[in-house]
Amino acid sequence: MNVDEVIGVHPLMTFGLELYPFEVYQKIPFVIEKGGRKFCDLFPALMNPHYEIDKGQKALYHAKCVMASNFLVLILNNYYEYLKQTIGIPLNDATLLIDTTLANVRLLGVKALTGPISRGDLGTVQKNISALKLSSEDQLYEKFITTYFPSLKDELCSR
């Protein structure tokens, strides 16, 4: 629904059940539609970072936020549950991989990729896909690879 007097302002943040410390709220970036009132005019007391977006880009922006936040939650929960149920690894020990991955992404971006994908080790990638067939996650794994590395699509399909 679009109403001329309504201005879309979106916090670039995820919110759980508990409140965050006040300092966290002061750092939340906001995304506001271009062409309307300015963030500073709407919220003069807020010093938060803010960015403008074309109205036509809002759906894609929101979809990317959902992928980065909600899909990550689903993938991590699946990972944690597998490690706990199958191997007995507790959450505290399982999070080191995730924490260091996020730190590396902040520092290196896509160069933080490691393992068979970064090495182009299609044999191991194919073994991973085969191992995931029982959980029906094989299609997700393969789709991730072929989406972000389209050059590997033909090679994976020929195996």
Buried (B, 14 or more C-beta within 10 A) or exposed (E): EEEEEEBEBBBBBEEEEEEEEEEEEEEBEBBBBEEBEEBEEBBEEBEBEBEEBEEEEBEEBBEEBEEEEEEBEEBBEEBBEBBBEEEEEEEEEBEEEBEEEEEBEEEEEEEBBEEBBEEEEBEEBBEBBEEBEEEEBBEBBBEEBBEEBEEBEEBBEEE
